[in-house]
Amino acid sequence: MEENKEELATIESIDSGAVYTLALKVHVGMSIQVWRYFAGWCDKIQGETIPITDARPNYNLCFTRREPIGVVGLITPWNYPLMMLSWKMAACLAAGNTVVHKPAQVSPLTALKFAELAARVGIPAGVINIVCGTGSQVGQAMCDHPKIRKLGFTGSTEVGAQIMAR
């Protein structure tokens, strides 16, 4: 992203109508910071035994377990396309999950370019998946798909309520 920030800012401007300098400094700049932050968590999320104290020693055990949930669906709106993608996707990947991302129908270009850059730097095929289309078709298919274990959605209250009702 750092090496391609000017191109990403141009695409972000075309995609969402953001002023180029705002897209470069805020949309792309903050997205890079988000990815750097969550990259730091990749080797820190792990299972471990946690010492606890109790009146009866050896009768208690406390532990955490690193267990990715699998496929996470992400649906984002037209505004701030790269930042929305970054805020949702970076955490999912850092925790060991794969993602299927549906950008807004009117602003898919940034997500497609991001996926291209991710593939170019060696992210394995199938880890980041971008599916473009309407919410009523693609978004609904994601909501209904049995292999999508979690769904991150930012959009209208009406659609959010429909998703929660499922």
N, C-alpha and C positions, 0 to 999 in steps of 0.2 A: 504494500500500500504506500509506503514511504517513497519508493522509487517511481510510483505511478500516480502520485497525488494530484498533479496537474490534470492528467487525463480523467481521474476519478471526479475531480471538482467540475470539470467541463461536463461530464456525463450527468453528474448530480444537478447541475444548473439546467441542463436540457430536460432531465427527468422530472424535476419538481418545481422548476422556476426559481430556484434560489439564485441570489446574486453570486457571481463567481467568487469574489473575495470572501464572502460569508461561507460559501461551500468549501473553499480551500482551507480557511482557517478553522472553521467551526465543524462543519459536517465531516470533512475528511480528517482534520486534525484531531478532533475528539474521538473519532472512530479508531484512529491509530492508537491513541492512548488507552482506549477500552481494550483493544486486542493485546496490547502490551501488558496491561494489568492482569487480564485473565490468563495470559501465557504464563505468568508467574505462579498461578495456582495449579497448573498441570501436574507438577511433581509434589504438591503439598496436600492434595485431597487423597487421603489414604486411610485404610483401616488401621486401628491401633487399640491396644489395651490401655485403659486409663485407670491409674491407681485411685482407689477411693478408700475412705476410712469408715469403719463401722465398729460397733461394740463387739461384734463377733467376727474376728478376722477369718479370712478364707471362705466365708460364706457368700460373698458378693463378688460379682464380676461386672465390669462396665467396659464396653468396647464399642467402637464405631466400625462400620463396614463400608468400604467404597464399593458401590454397586450402581453403575450407570443404569438408567432405566430403559435405554434402547433408542428408539426412533422418536424424535421430538418434532412436532409440526409447528411451524412458525408462520403466522399471517401478519403482515405489516401494512400500514396505510401509505398513502401517497406522499405525505409530508415527512421530511427527513429520512428518505429511504435508506441511506447508508448507515446513519446512526441507529435507526430502528433495527436494522439487520445486525449491526455490531452488538448493541445492547442485549439482544436476545441470543444470538448465535454463539458469541464468544463464551458465555457461561456454560452453555450446553456442551460445546466441544471440550472445554476444559474439564468438565465432569465426566468425559468419556462417552458421550452420546453421539449419535449421528443426527442430522437434521434434514427435513424437507421444508423448504421455505417457499411460500407463495407471496411474492411482492404484490402491491396494488396493481391492478390491471393497467392503470394509466402511467405507472412509473416502474417498469421492470428492468430498465437498462443498467442501473447501478448494481443490482443484485447479479445480473448476468455477467457483468464485467468482474465483479468480485469473485464469482465462481471460477471464471477463467484464470484470474490471478492465483487463486488458491490451487487450482490444478497445476498451473505452471511452476509453483514452488514445491510441489510434491505431496499435497494433500491427496490421499488415496481416493480413487473413484468410489462413489457411493457414500462418502462421509458428508459432503455438502451437496445437496440436491436442490435445484431451483425449478419450480413448476409454475409456469405463467398461465393466466387465464382469469376467468371471472370468479367472484366469490361464490356465486350460486352453483357453479359447476366444480371448479377445482377446490375451493375452500370447503364446500360441502363434502366432497369426496375425502378430503383430509380429515374432517371431523368424524366421518363414518368409518374410516379405515381401521381395522382391528389391530394393525401393527404399529399405529401411531399411539404411543403410550401417554403422551402429554402434549398439550397444545398451548402455545403462547400466542395470544391474540391482542392486537391493538387496533381499534377501529370504533365503529359506532356502538352506542349503548344498546340499540335495538338488535344488532347482530350478535353482540356479546351475550345478551340475554338468551338468544336462540341457542347459542353454543352451550351455555351453561345448563340449559334445559335438557340437553341430550344426555 
